[in-house]
Amino acid sequence: MKNQTYHTIQDLLEDKSFNNWALNETNSESSFWNVWIKENITNENLAAEAKDIIVGINFKKEVISKEKIDAEWEKLEAKLQKKENSTKPKRALKFNYFSVAASLLLFISLSVFIYTNFSTVTHKTAYGEMFDISLNDGSIVTLNSNSSISYKKNNPRNIKLTGEAYFKVQKDLTNRAKFKVTTKDLIVEVYGTQFNVKTSKNKTNVFLEEGSVLLNLNNGKAQKMIPGNYIEYSSTAQKIIVNENNNNNENHISWKNGNLIFDNATLGEALLKVSENYGVKFKYNTSEIKDILITGKVPTTDLEICLNAIKKSTNIKIQKENSILVVYKD
């Protein structure tokens, strides 16, 4: 074994000593593998992938249902039945029978392993709902109302986002793997940081609270961000339309605490955020009403409380007509 060279994953899978090491079975050659893995990064990567396969196969064999094995066995017997008149000795047929069966069992085990580890995980919130998601790497995602994230089970550091979420990314000190958030407009690329991402119909907004991030825009350009930086990128215009520094983080992430903060915003802008949170639709009696300015903090934990706070701040009234909320000047 010590005189043998290992260049591929297959070399390791076929080595009995390596299999014992991967399954944590003590043997006199364990020290060899520990030294061999530390020689270079190529050896380390080969060993990691081979060990994952060995451990995964052995684990997943235990969860294959008897019904599934019986069904596949019946298919196999039907095929072998056609060969009963063959001139081959019975002993040879028996050998082939069990060889094919073993291959079939291995194929099923690999299929279950691949499906389990590479399946897509999705988290989605309804209107008016918000919750925290703890990822396997230690990162935490706070998902806002009417939003969703999805990722492969074996790679929670590569996320697709629709809607709005706040990310508190845990650094990967072992592999230094980057954390990526993909929207239809851009990719946010980080190592360990805290930031907020919001997608809408024609743009994506990113606010960086801590650390540093790199935005890979879908126009082919890249943009670095520093703490306090707020950027809006328009997929329609194919460019950054807002790039502000020293922003107040409370204005961008107050939703995490159940509030919306408006700083001299128009009523139209304020009610648009309410619509995004609760899925309600507004109609204005006159267009001028949309330009009324509002400043202050509005609770979002309950739609009725939220609307009452806005009505008191702007001297308007809101009346429900069918499924539409119509806004009037009080």
JOWO-V194213 format. One record per helix or strand. SS is the DSSP state (helix for helix, strand for strand). FROM is the first residue (numbers start at 0). TO is the last residue. If there is no record, write none. Layout:
BEGIN
SS/FROM/TO, SS/FROM/TO
END
This chain:
BEGIN
helix/8/12, helix/15/21, helix/29/37, helix/40/62, helix/65/80, helix/89/117, strand/119/123, strand/130/133, strand/139/142, strand/147/151, strand/154/161, strand/163/167, strand/178/181, strand/185/189, strand/193/198, strand/202/209, strand/211/216, strand/221/225, strand/229/233, strand/238/243, helix/248/256, strand/258/265, helix/266/277, strand/280/283, helix/286/290, strand/292/298, helix/302/313, strand/315/320, strand/323/328
END
